[in-house]
């Protein structure tokens, strides 16, 4: 396992080359699935942030979709991003979503806007959808569905962990970034400009030839913070998605097959190549 703890540029280049920045985007964008089913997958993904549960849920429409998500509420394995989607709060959210959007596809479509601020405003009335998911849905529309969303000037709205990663990179880049006073508003924008400038021309097939921007720089910061803390090495994100999908293969064989085909399409990952990565995570 390569350690990039003092080389964020090498880390960013390697992460995008390994298509491991966000494999959830990779597999969903490339999967040969109807658009409506992809929309349902996205909404189900927002409940427990578990691609396996999302793969099963997206098979269902309307009431059946919501009933399935409610049926696994007590046992669902949640990612840390959804650690608060528990107790009555999450159940109330599911009920609110169903009442407002009987067709779950409509909720994801209602999120879209041409700028991050428009997406944020569109989502503010959605129960249990806070800053993390405002950013996530804007990014999903931009990268997965190919409908551009402009994040210009939105550094201060980045979620907590990416900001922490940006601060780590600031510590490495102090000779380059000047004017730091210890306050976030003084260092965040110039640091993110430095990172965005570096990643702008990195190859990332999902963008369809468009330059990388602030949203990809945010991903670098998020995953780099995890890497520096020993909680991520190259391939771990793809391996985790693979493991979660394989865990529900018997419940959604067609969907899982299509999603994994999307993961493998880039020619980087196969079950054989993912096996040692999974062992390294134990």
GINOR-V308232 format. One record per run of one state. SS is the DSSP state (@ for helix, = for strand, . for the rest). FROM is the first residue (numbers start at 1). LEN is the number of residues. Records with the same first field share a line. If there is no record, write none. Layout:
# GINOR-V308232
SS: FROM-LEN + FROM-LEN
This chain:
# GINOR-V308232
.: 1-7 + 18-5 + 31-4 + 49-2 + 58-4 + 72-8 + 83-4 + 101-3 + 112-3 + 124-7 + 144-6 + 151-4 + 158-2 + 174-10 + 200-5 + 208-6 + 229-7 + 247-6 + 265-6 + 281-2
@: 8-10 + 23-8 + 35-14 + 51-7 + 62-10 + 80-3 + 87-14 + 104-8 + 116-8 + 131-13 + 155-3 + 160-14 + 184-16 + 205-3 + 214-15 + 236-11 + 253-12 + 271-10
=: 115-1 + 150-1
